[in-house]
Amino acid sequence: MGKKKRFLKKDLNIYKDKLLKLREDIAGELKQLSEEVFMKSPAESLGDISSHSFHLADAAAGVFERDFSMGLASKEREIIRRIDSALYKIEESSYGNCEICSKPIPKRRLDALPYARYCLKCQKQAEEAENR
């Protein structure tokens, strides 16, 4: 007997559409972040548009905002990488399987997080190992 397919083509197309829409949304957010934060001059990003002296608290707030935005952009780029990986897996017919144990990731999890790489059990183990 042949191996039973996990997803019908129409189901894969639904996940693919979700992933493409999510990727588009995140790419838009990254572009907006880039325009708002990364394209500003250092003086503007620190709250000193006129280049006159300013309060240290204002400078610290500006640095915090820039660092926060850079961290957010980094996380969004990682999500885009995971989305791209999930899209590749759809094309290669390996979508929806845990990267660690190879067991199917439950559809409820994929519905909530279509770029999930791991089943819940392996996700918890990966997070615990990362936090050690």
N, C-alpha and C positions, 0 to 999 in steps of 0.2 A: 504494500500500500504506500502511496505517496504521502509526503508530509502535509498535514493540514495547515492551510494558511491561517494566520491569526486574524488578519484584517481583510475585509473586502476592499476592493479598489475604491469604492465610494467612501468608505470610512477613512482610508488613507488620504483621499482628496480633502476630506473635512479637516483632518489634522494639518495637512499641508497648507490649506487656506488659513487656518488659525495661526500657524507659525509665520506665514508670510505677512499677515496683518500685524501680528505682534512685532515682527522685525521692523516693519515700516514705522510703526508707532515709536519704537525705541530709537530708531535711527533719527526720527524727527526730534525726539527729546534731546538726543546727543547734539544734533545740529543747533538747536536752540541754546543748550548749555554752552556750546562753543562760542556762539555769537554773543551771549550775555556775559560770559566770564573770561574766556580765553582770548578774545579779541580786544579786550580792554587794555589800555596801557597800565603799567604797574601802579601809577598814581591814581588812576580811575578805580582800579580794583581795590585799592586801599581806602577809597572814599575821598581822595584828594583830587578832585577834578580841576581845581584852580592851580595846583602845584604849590600852594602856600603851605606853611606849616600846619600841622593838624595834631589832634590829641592822640596819645598812644593807644587809648582804648579804641578809637576809631580804626587805627592801623591794625590792632589785634583782631577786631571784628572783621575787617577786610581780608586778612590772612586766613582767618577761620573759614569765612565764606568761600574763599578760593580753594582751600584744602578740602572742604566738604564737597564742593562741586567736582573737584578732581576725583575724589573717591567715588562719588556717584557715577561719574562718567566711566570710571574703570569698571564698576560693577555692571553698568549697562553694556559696555563692550564685551564683557564676559558672557552676558546673557545672549548677545548677538552671536558669539562663537558657539554657544550651546544650541541656539536655534539653527544655525548653519549645519551643525553636526546632525541634528535631528532631521533636517531636510535631506541631507546626504543619506542618512539611514533609510528614509522613506524610499529613495531611489534605489538603494541597494537591498531592499526588502528585509532589513534587520531592525526596523523601527519598533519600539515598544518593548525591547528586551533589556534587562539590567546589564550594565557594562561589567559588573563584578560577578554575579552568580549566573547570568544568562537566562534567568527565569523571566517570564512575562511580567511587565510592570502593569498593575491593575489599571483598567480603563478609567476608573474614577480619578486616579492620580494623573493620568495623561490628559484627562479632560480639564483638570485644574491647572496642570503644569505640563503643557505639551512638549516641552524640551527636557523633561525629566530624564536623567541618565541612569538612575538607580531605583530599585524597588525601595519601599520604606525601610525594611530591615537593613539593607546595605547602605542606604543613605544615613541612617543613624550611626552605623559603624564607621562610615567615612567621616562624619562630623566629630565623633568621639576621638578618632585617631588624629584628626586635624587640631583638636583642642588640647592634645597632650603636650 
